[in-house]
Amino acid sequence: MAGFAEDNNFDVIVVGAGNAAFAAALAARHQGARVLVLEKASQKLRGGNTRFSGGLFRCTYQGLEDLIPLVRENDNPETVALDPYPAAAYHRDVERVTGGRADPELSAVLIDRSYETVQWMADLGIPWEFNRAVGAVTVPGSTRVKLASGAALRVKGEGVVLSSMWFRIADDAGVTVRYETHAQRLTTDQSGRISAVEVRGPEGVQVLQCRAVVLASGGFQANPEMRTAYLGPHWSLVKVRGSRFNTGEMTRAALAAGAQSYGEWSGCHATPIDADAPTYGELRLTDKTNRLSYPFSVMVNLDGERFTDEGADFNLYTYAKMGREILQQRSAVVFQIFDQRTVPLLETRYNTGTPVVADTLPTLMDRIAERYRALGFHKETALASVSAYNAAVQEGTFNPDILDSKHTTGLRPEKTNWATRLERPPFVAYPATVGITFTFGGIRINTAAEVIDYLERPIPGLFATGEMTGGFFYLNYPGGAGFMLGAVFGRIGGENAAKFAASLPR
Ligand SMILES: Cc1cc2nc3c(=O)[nH]c(=O)nc-3n(C[C@H](O)[C@H](O)[C@H](O)COP(=O)(O)OP(=O)(O)OC[C@H]3O[C@@H](n4cnc5c(N)ncnc54)[C@H](O)[C@@H]3O)c2cc1C
């Protein structure tokens, strides 16, 4: 395939090298197109957020029998149980978490083509397994675990394997990848068709001619200037959970080429992460900085106050918006406090952090104050908050597998589930802050993954997919739908880009 790279003339250029980009690249290649993938990162740091991820894909299924052909020999179906997840349930979840704002036509395609797209990926060689990591619960009296509704499937080996498999599959298929090649502008010919991509790379600035472009370069979450401009000033200093390379310049380039902006530009997915985590995601940690066992904790901010109902719901339904709540707290730092009843329930990801530990609650507060001296922790108020909480806990049966309604009475805010007293030492406090995952706003595509302008007309030769598109998620998102949208619309966009390219005169 080296010859393709030499003539700088491709049918389809795909910008980005994450999940969405490779779905597009492969679909275009299968149509016979000559495909070039542009990756801003070096070969060592390649792969975008995809590589950092948990590899969870949200797709429809009627039952276990739909998933067995996908997981193949990678997993044992005897060990799991699940409820069907038909399209109607997926629609309900999207509607519920986005407050009914998600684009109905785009959502319908995402949902209707989800299962066949994971099947397509399985046929290409992506290995699947059952997702026991997030939201799965043990079935009482059985050795099976019950998988979370809609979140039954993930890539075996998570994002690291998903990413490396995409690179391998693309290489085998004859897709060329250029590293350290930062796309910065789109060129339009006189007819209005997108005809080239200007890049800055190892060979300087070049204009790469092509017949069609698929944009798949992610959100703008790693760009502090755009975060501040669109999400608000508080977001300027937050930590980024994943790739440092998703900085939004091709979103801007598409807008400059006439693309319609769409979706919740002031919205993003953000979760509680270790307050001591690095500023950008690191590949040695991938998604292991998450701090999602807070439903079993008591959380206090630097002023020593509880600020939220830690147990409002299972973490899968609250983690994306919990990040925003933490951001409202002073310096965006809080402490999740556990005792020896709840420590065994911590996700194993907590092992990547360094907790504050003490045999009494007053000593715990002293130690937090000492370690986070620069931030100013109000230890007396924190102790009073925890004492008030302990006194307000009502009797009931604690059960982490269900919404157990074991609650507090008389507090503001109450804890409505999993309220157990902090009484079994040693006590353990994990510092948490907010980590941004991806942004919700972006450019507008139609159901053919064509980028459309303000008159709702496709911009000829321009397609997009993945986190750089808007209209799918608002306020929150159902876990696993990010990958699914990238793959579904990547496949559609890649195929249509190749067809568009083939339709042009040679
Ligand atoms: C820690 C973590 C865990 C996650 N877990 C999940 C999960 O389990 N399930 C799920 O659905 N979602 C998950 N997500 C969200 C997830 O990131 C997305 O769903 C998915 O990775 C998005 O794919 P994408 O291809 O759109 O973007 P990315 O995978 O981020 O790819 C973008 C690509 O574009 C490149 N790029 C950027 N700008 C340019 C440019 N100007 N020129 C050239 N290349 C450029 C980047 O280097 C990168 O290769 C997670 C995210 C994080 C950070």
Ligand as a Chemical Component Dictionary entry (heavy atoms), coordinates in Angstrom:
data_LIG
# 
_chem_comp.id                   LIG 
_chem_comp.type                 NON-POLYMER 
_chem_comp.pdbx_formal_charge   0 
_chem_comp.three_letter_code    LIG 
# 
loop_
_chem_comp_atom.comp_id 
_chem_comp_atom.atom_id 
_chem_comp_atom.alt_atom_id 
_chem_comp_atom.type_symbol 
_chem_comp_atom.charge 
_chem_comp_atom.model_Cartn_x 
_chem_comp_atom.model_Cartn_y 
_chem_comp_atom.model_Cartn_z 
_chem_comp_atom.pdbx_ordinal 
LIG C1  C1  C 0 -11.248 6.612  30.364 1  
LIG C2  C2  C 0 -12.355 6.509  29.341 2  
LIG C3  C3  C 0 -13.176 5.382  29.310 3  
LIG C4  C4  C 0 -14.210 5.292  28.370 4  
LIG N1  N1  N 0 -14.969 4.134  28.320 5  
LIG C5  C5  C 0 -15.954 4.044  27.379 6  
LIG C6  C6  C 0 -16.698 2.840  27.223 7  
LIG O1  O1  O 0 -16.408 1.827  27.870 8  
LIG N2  N2  N 0 -17.721 2.822  26.314 9  
LIG C7  C7  C 0 -18.020 3.913  25.537 10 
LIG O2  O2  O 0 -18.969 3.848  24.742 11 
LIG N3  N3  N 0 -17.307 5.037  25.632 12 
LIG C8  C8  C 0 -16.281 5.125  26.521 13 
LIG N4  N4  N 0 -15.544 6.273  26.598 14 
LIG C9  C9  C 0 -15.888 7.340  25.720 15 
LIG C10 C10 C 0 -15.027 6.997  24.510 16 
LIG O3  O3  O 0 -13.902 7.801  24.528 17 
LIG C11 C11 C 0 -15.689 7.077  23.206 18 
LIG O4  O4  O 0 -16.910 6.474  23.154 19 
LIG C12 C12 C 0 -14.797 6.666  22.027 20 
LIG O5  O5  O 0 -13.448 6.452  22.327 21 
LIG C13 C13 C 0 -14.850 7.763  21.059 22 
LIG O6  O6  O 0 -14.273 7.350  19.884 23 
LIG P1  P1  P 0 -13.851 8.410  18.797 24 
LIG O7  O7  O 0 -13.256 7.571  17.723 25 
LIG O8  O8  O 0 -14.942 9.348  18.468 26 
LIG O9  O9  O 0 -12.710 9.307  19.493 27 
LIG P2  P2  P 0 -11.241 8.914  19.934 28 
LIG O10 O10 O 0 -11.117 7.480  20.256 29 
LIG O11 O11 O 0 -10.829 9.862  20.991 30 
LIG O12 O12 O 0 -10.360 9.177  18.630 31 
LIG C14 C14 C 0 -10.069 10.472 18.159 32 
LIG C15 C15 C 0 -8.828  10.380 17.295 33 
LIG O13 O13 O 0 -8.635  11.603 16.576 34 
LIG C16 C16 C 0 -7.259  11.978 16.659 35 
LIG N5  N5  N 0 -7.197  13.410 16.391 36 
LIG C17 C17 C 0 -7.701  14.444 17.115 37 
LIG N6  N6  N 0 -7.514  15.608 16.476 38 
LIG C18 C18 C 0 -6.882  15.314 15.318 39 
LIG C19 C19 C 0 -6.408  16.101 14.227 40 
LIG N7  N7  N 0 -6.580  17.420 14.189 41 
LIG N8  N8  N 0 -5.765  15.489 13.202 42 
LIG C20 C20 C 0 -5.572  14.133 13.216 43 
LIG N9  N9  N 0 -6.016  13.342 14.229 44 
LIG C21 C21 C 0 -6.663  13.928 15.256 45 
LIG C22 C22 C 0 -6.874  11.524 18.036 46 
LIG O14 O14 O 0 -5.481  11.461 18.216 47 
LIG C23 C23 C 0 -7.543  10.137 18.051 48 
LIG O15 O15 O 0 -6.777  9.204  17.351 49 
LIG C24 C24 C 0 -14.457 6.361  27.486 50 
LIG C25 C25 C 0 -13.608 7.464  27.499 51 
LIG C26 C26 C 0 -12.569 7.539  28.407 52 
LIG C27 C27 C 0 -11.655 8.739  28.389 53 
# 
loop_
_chem_comp_bond.comp_id 
_chem_comp_bond.atom_id_1 
_chem_comp_bond.atom_id_2 
_chem_comp_bond.value_order 
_chem_comp_bond.pdbx_ordinal 
LIG C1  C2  SING 1  
LIG C2  C3  SING 2  
LIG C2  C26 DOUB 3  
LIG C3  C4  DOUB 4  
LIG C4  N1  SING 5  
LIG C4  C24 SING 6  
LIG N1  C5  DOUB 7  
LIG C5  C6  SING 8  
LIG C5  C8  SING 9  
LIG C6  O1  DOUB 10 
LIG C6  N2  SING 11 
LIG N2  C7  SING 12 
LIG C7  O2  DOUB 13 
LIG C7  N3  SING 14 
LIG N3  C8  DOUB 15 
LIG C8  N4  SING 16 
LIG N4  C9  SING 17 
LIG N4  C24 SING 18 
LIG C9  C10 SING 19 
LIG C10 O3  SING 20 
LIG C10 C11 SING 21 
LIG C11 O4  SING 22 
LIG C11 C12 SING 23 
LIG C12 O5  SING 24 
LIG C12 C13 SING 25 
LIG C13 O6  SING 26 
LIG O6  P1  SING 27 
LIG P1  O7  DOUB 28 
LIG P1  O8  SING 29 
LIG P1  O9  SING 30 
LIG O9  P2  SING 31 
LIG P2  O10 DOUB 32 
LIG P2  O11 SING 33 
LIG P2  O12 SING 34 
LIG O12 C14 SING 35 
LIG C14 C15 SING 36 
LIG C15 O13 SING 37 
LIG C15 C23 SING 38 
LIG O13 C16 SING 39 
LIG C16 N5  SING 40 
LIG C16 C22 SING 41 
LIG N5  C17 SING 42 
LIG N5  C21 SING 43 
LIG C17 N6  DOUB 44 
LIG N6  C18 SING 45 
LIG C18 C19 SING 46 
LIG C18 C21 DOUB 47 
LIG C19 N7  SING 48 
LIG C19 N8  DOUB 49 
LIG N8  C20 SING 50 
LIG C20 N9  DOUB 51 
LIG N9  C21 SING 52 
LIG C22 O14 SING 53 
LIG C22 C23 SING 54 
LIG C23 O15 SING 55 
LIG C24 C25 DOUB 56 
LIG C25 C26 SING 57 
LIG C26 C27 SING 58 
# 
